[in-house]
Amino acid sequence: MSVNSRLRIRFERSATGTVLHVDEQQPPLQVVRAFPSADAETLVHLHNVSGGVVAGDRLETIICVGPKAHAQITSTGATRVYRGDRVSMQKITICVGEQALLEYLPDPLIPYGGSRYSQVTQVQLTDDATLFWWEVVAPGRFSAGEIFAYDQLRIRNTIRSARPILYESYELNKPPACSGQTGGLSNLATFYACCTGRPQTFWREIESCLAEIAARLTVQNRILWGVSALAADGVAVRGLSATGEELAGHLKEFWRTAKRLITGHEAVVPRKTY
């Protein structure tokens, strides 16, 4: 049975660090608790207690990171989109306040065979706000032989500050039944590193450093990486791979390097709860 669900959370800076407030949560979307992390950062796990996204679901997550707050958000597992004759939809709205930092590091999206899914993520950055965000999209369930067996996949991502930073939109309807048309590289990863107010020369330097990593990690016919400075306030990294595990490992290297160069702090991999 499909559901309508909304989760609204916000982070505020306090004298001792960053505090989580859960303003609204409707099952299956849920947050259980927050964990203190490094550099006065707070870690939160996003739960979908139903185990996945069912056909016809309408899910909405709203995240607000207040001024000077530092938050790290991950998920408890991959987002599994189940088979169905109706489109399931998920909307994620994020606001990062002045001098705040958000690391949004969800697990992969896995669209099952016969599924129909639409996801919209909108990010608003204010003055001197910092964002690290990765997204991994699998072609389906390898163990079940479902490679590009979903019926529809629609992804739209937007990042804005005082001006547009990124607009990305793609849709696959009845994609090819095998990965041959993609050269066997069927897993997609994207990483965004943004910080408002930095000059474009700064982002060209970041682009150059990350491009060196991309060149080192690229292996012909197995994994490809590319890096590009955005129109303003950020840089994007994109990868294609035959396996999701390799993508995940490489994403951490891009993230660690970008965080060190942009903030001067080391990245801390979020611990998982089960």
N, C-alpha and C positions, 0 to 999 in steps of 0.2 A: 504494500500500500504506500503510495506516495505521500509526502509531507511538505508543509511549509515550515521553515525553521529560520530563526534569526539569532545571531550571537553578536552582542555589542560589548566590547571591552576597551578599556582605556588605561594608560599608564601615566602616573604623575611622579614628578621628582619630589623626594622628601629629604629630610636631614640625613638619613641613613642610606639612601639609595633610591631605587625606583619601586613604586608601589602599584600593584595591579588592582583595578576596580572592574568588576563584572556587572554591567548595567542591565543586561538582559541576556537570557539564554533559554532557548526552546529546543528540546530534543528533536533530532539527534545531535545537534551541535552543542558542544559543552567544553568548558574549561574547569579543571579540578582544582588546581592550585598553581602558585608561582614559586620559582626556585631562584634564590640569589645566585648570581654568577660573577664573573670577573668585572672589574672597572665599574662597580655600582650598577651593573646590568641585571635585569630580571628576565628569566627564561620561563616561557609558557608553552605548554603543549596543547594544540587544538585537537579535540576528539570528535569523531563521528561515531557515536555509540551504536549505530545501526550496522556498522561494518562496511558501509559503502554508499554510493549514490544510486538510488533506485529510479527507474523510469518515472518521469513526471515530478520528481522532487524539485522544490524551489528553495534553495539554500542561500542565505545572505550572512556575510560576516563583515562587521564594521570594526575597524581598529583605529584608535586614536592614541598617538604618542605625544604627550604634552611637552611643553618647553623644558629642555635640558634633561628629559627622561631618556633612559637607554633601555631598549627592549630587544629581546631575541625570541622569535617565534618559530616553532617547528610543528610538525604533526606527529602523531603516534604511529603512523604507518602510511603506506601508499593510499592515494585516493582511487578507489576501485569503482568504476562506473559499470553498472550491471545492464544486461540486455533488456530491451523493452521497445514497445512501439510508440512511446512518447519521448519527447526531448526533455532531459533533465537539465536544470539550469543552476549555476552557482555564481553569485556576485560577491566580489571582495572589494571593499572600499577602505582605503588606508589614508590617514592624514598624519604627517610627521611634523611636529612643531619646531619652533625656533631653537637652534642648538641641540636638537634631539637626534637620536640615532635609533634606527630600526634595522635589525637583521631578520629578514623573512626567508626562512630556509625550509620549505615544505618537502616532504617525500614525493616520489614520482606520481604522476597521473597515469593510470592504466585503464584505457577504455576497452571493455570486454567486447567480444564478438556480438554483433547485433545491437550495440548500444548507440544512443544518440545523446550528445552532450554539448552544452554551450557554457563557456566560462568567461566572465568579464572581470578584469582586475583594474581598478582605478586608484592611482596613487597621487596624492597632493603633497608637495614639499614646500615648507615655508623657508624663512631666511636661515641660512647656515644649517640646514637639515641634511642628515646623511642617511643614505639607504643602501643596503646590500641585499639583493634579492636574486634567488635562483629558481629556476623552473625546469623540471625534467618531464618529458612526455614519452612514454613507452608506446610501441606499436600495438600492444595487446598482451595476452598471456602466452608466453613462449611455451610453458609446460603443457598447455592445452592445444598447441598448434595454431593459436589465433594470432596471426600476424597481419595487421591492417584489415581485420575482419569486422571492424565496427562500421556502422552505417553513416554516422555523421559525427564530426568533431569540429567545433568552432571555438577559437581562442581569440580574445581581444584584450590587449594590454595598453594602458595609458599611464604615462608619468608626466606630471606638470609641476612647474614652480610658478614664478611670475609669468612664464611663457611655456609653451609646449616643449617637452624634452623628448618624449617618445610616443609614437602611436604605431601599434603593431596589430594586424588583424589577418587571420588566415582561417580557411575553412576547407575541410576534406569531406566530400560526400561519396560514399561507395568507393573508397580508395582501392588500389590494386590489391589483389589477393596474396601477393608475395612481395618480398623486399627486393626483388631483382631490379625493379625500375629505380631504386634508390642506391644501386650499387652495393646492396647488402648492409648499408648504414641506415638503420631503421630507428634508432633512439636519438631524440633531440634534446639538447640542453641549452639553456640561455642563462646568462648571469649579467645582472646590471649592478654597477657601482656608481652612485650619484652623491654629490654634495653641492648644494647650491652656493653660488657666490664665487666660485673659483674661476679664474680666467681660462680661456680655451687653451692657452699654452700649457697650463698645468695638465689638462686632459690629454694633450698630445704626448706629454711625457709619460703619463700613465698608460696610454695606448701603446707606446713603444716598449715599455717594460713588460706589459702583458703579452704583446705580440711575440716577444722573445720566448716566453713560456709556451705560447701556442705553437710556434715553429718546432720547439723541442718535443712537445707532446704529440704532434701530428705523426701518424704512421699511415702510409699509403694503403688504401683498401681496408683499413681497420678503424681509424679514428681521425677526424678532421676538426681543426679548431681555427676560428677567425676572430679578430678583434677590431673594433671600430669605435672611435670617439663619437659621441652623440652630438646633436646640433648645439647643445649647451648642457653644462652641469653634470656630465657623466660619460660613461663608457659602457659598451656592450660587448659581451663575449658569447660566441655561439659555437656549439659543437655537435657533430654527428658521429655516431659510433655504432658498431655492431652489437655492443653489449652495454647495458645500463650501469653495470658495476664499474667499468672503467671511466665512464663519464662522471660518476659520483666522486671518485677519487681525484680526478683532475679538477673538478669544480672547487674542491677544498683548497687546492693549490692557488687557483686564481683568486679566490676569496681571501686567503691568508695574505697574499702579496698586496692586493688592492687595499685591504684594511690597514696594513702596516704603512703603506705609502700615503694614504688619505688621512688617517687618524693618528698615526704613530703608535697604535696599540696592536697587540697580537690577537688574532682570532682564536676563539675557544669553541671547539666543536660541541654542539648541544648534546647533552646526555639524553638518552631516551628512557621512557617509562613503558612498562608492559603490564 
